[in-house]
């Protein structure tokens, strides 16, 4: 028979039982943090690969982290997986008044506003930015901060305003670099990165994804550079910067 969610829950209980796995029995919610994060990244990589078998496998691994963490918590009398599911169900219904209530959303943007309005009601009295996890990748966290600030109107009027801010921060970084002040240079670099993330937000682009794509592109081109160097019978360390730059420009023309 096909396995169900209940089967996975029972399996997690057995793994933690006296007859279960020694490694699984040693885990705590704190020790699971790194594995939860790792599995999330593996899900993303599988989605980008567009390999359905890999996506199914990685989604399964990620789902088990939720079940396993809930099992550990239940043993400590904190909460159960049933409470996790019940809370999720209630929240999904509550935050979709445009689906399960009388309100209507004319488009995706309107649906997001509806979701955010319901979320703000739940978080009433709490600082808006404090629920953004510090453990998030820095670019993603910066983008979420900008989004939340913009929800109350604390934002640039248009993208040109963000461009001007980027130019301002770049100029300030240049001044500090020339002064040789490393601490202030680092601060200005951080300000520049934050303003660039806000530029991405105004462009409707995910900064984390854009950075990831740029890194992947650089890696592909660099690998190609190494291959071309070997074809010339050379190692990159034996080539001059000018030689490498010439090959690099040729690679860029190939749209790699």
N, C-alpha and C positions, 0 to 999 in steps of 0.2 A: 504493500500500500504506500501511496505517496506520503512523505513526511510532512507534518504540520508544524505550526509555530509552537504548539503545546509539546511536541516531541523534542524540540530544541530546548525548551525550558526545562523539561525533565532531564535531558542530557546534561545541562549545565549543573543541575542539582547533583547528579551522580558524580560528575567530575570533582565536585567539592566534598563529596561524602568520604567516610573513612576508607572505602574501597576505591576511591577515585585516583586522580593523578596528583602526585606529590607537588608538581610545579603549580597546577591550578589551585591546590589547597593553600599555597603560600601567598597567593595574590590578595591585594587590597585595592580599594578604589584609587588610592594614590599611586600604586604601582601600575595600574592599568592606564594611566594618563598617556604615557608614551605610545602604547599599543593602539589606543583609540585614535590618536593623531596620525600614527603611521598608516592605519587601515583607511582613514579618510583620504590620505594622499594617494594610496593605492587605488581607491575607487576612482579618483579623478584621473589618474594615469590610464586606468582601464577604459574609462569613457572616451578619453582622447585617442586611444588606440582603435576605437570602434570595433573591438573584438567582443562579440556578444558573450562568448564562453567565459572570457576573462572578466567581463563586467558582472556576470552572474556570480562567479566565484568571489570576487572582491566585495560585492554587495552582501553576500552571505557572511563573509568574515566580519564586515562592519556591523551587520545586524547582531551577530553573536556577541560583539563587545557590549551592546546595549543589554542583551539578555544576561550575560555573565556579570556585568556590573550590578544589575538589579538583583541577581541572586546573592552576591556578596552583601549588598545592603540589607536584603531580607534576613540574612543570618544574624545581622547586628540589630535587627528590630527597627530599622530605619524606614524602609519602604519596600514594596514588592513590584514585580514587573507588571502585575495587574493595575497597580496604582499609576505606573508610568503610562500605560495604555489608556486608562480612564482619563488621566489628566490631558493627554494628547488629544483624545477624542473631543473632550469638552472645549479645549482651546480652539481646535479647528472649526468647530461649529460656531463658537462665540466670535471668532475673528473673521467669519465669513457671513456677516449679516446681509450682504448683497447676494448670497446664495441661499442661506437657510432662514433669512428673515424677510422683512418687507422692503428693505432697501434694494436698489438696483445699481449696478456698475455699468457705465456706458462703454468702458474699455479697460485695458489692463492697468493703465495709470490710475484710473479711478478706483479700481479694485485694490491697488496698493495703498491708496489714501484711506480707503475704508478699513483695511487691515491695520494700518498705523494708528488710526483714530481709536479703534478698539483696544489696541495695545497700550496706548497712552492712558486710557481709562483704567486699565489694570495696574499701570505703573504710577498712578497718581501719587504725588508727594515724594517720589523718588527722583534722584538726579538722573537726567536723561542719558548722560554718557557713561555712567558707572556700570551699566550692565553689558558694556562692550568688553569681551574677555581680553585680558592682557596677553594671554597665550596665543592670540590670533597672529598670523603672519603680519608683519608691520604694515605693508602696503594695504592689505585688506582692512586692517584695523583703522588706519588713517582714513580710508574711504568711508567706512561706516561712521566715523566721527563726523566727517564733513556732511554726510547725508542727514544725520540726526540734528546737527546744528541748523541745517538748511530748512528743516521741517518747521522751525519757529521763525523763519525769515532771516536768520543770521547767515547771509550768503552774498556773493557777488550778484549784481543785477544781470550780468551777461558774461559770456566767455571772454570778451575783451578785457574785462576787469581782472579775470584770472591770469590772462596773458601778461598783463601789466605787473601783477604780483610776482609771477615767475621771473620776469626781467629784473624786478627790484631785488628779489632774493639772490639772483645770479650775480648782480652787481655787488651786493653786500658780501657774498662769498669771495668774490675776486679781491675785494679790499682786504679782507682778513687773511687771505692766502698770501698777498703781497707783504702784509705786516709780519707774517711768520707766526701768528698767534694760533697755535694748533687747537686749543680748546674752543676759541671763538669760531674758528673755521669749521669745526665739527658741528657746532650749533647752527651755523649758517647753512651748512650742507643739509642738515635735518630740516630746516625751514624751507629750503629749495625743494627737497623731496616731497614735503607735505603739500607745497603749492602745486607741484606737478601732479600729485594724486588728485587734488581738487580740479585740476585742468581735465584729467581723465574723466572725473565724475561729470563735469559739465559737457564733455564730449559724448557722454553716454557709454563710456568704455570702462571696463573693469581693469584697474591699474595692476592688480596681481596677475591677471591673465596676460595683459600686454607685456609685463616684465618677463613673465615665463616664456612667452613666444619669442621675445627678443633674445633671451638667453639661448633658447633652442636654436634659433637662426644662427647666432654667433658660433655655437658649438658645431653645427653642420659645416659652416664655412671654414672654421679652424681645422676640422677633420680633413676637409678638402685641401686646405693649405698644406697639411702634413703629407697627404697623398701626392700632391704635385711636387713637393720638395723631394720626396723619395724617387719620383719618376726622373728627377734631374740628378739623382745619385747623391743627394745632400740630406743632411739633418738640419732641422730648423735652427739649432744652435750654431750652425756653421754659416748661416745666411745673414746678410746685413739687413737692417731695417728697411732700406730702400728696396732690396730684392723681394722681401716678404710683402711690402706694400704693393709692389707692381703685380705680384701674383694675386694678392687679395682683391685688388680692383678688377682683375680679370674674372675672379670667382663671382664677384658681385654682379658683373655683367651677365653671368650665366643664370641669374635669378635663383641662386641657391639659397 
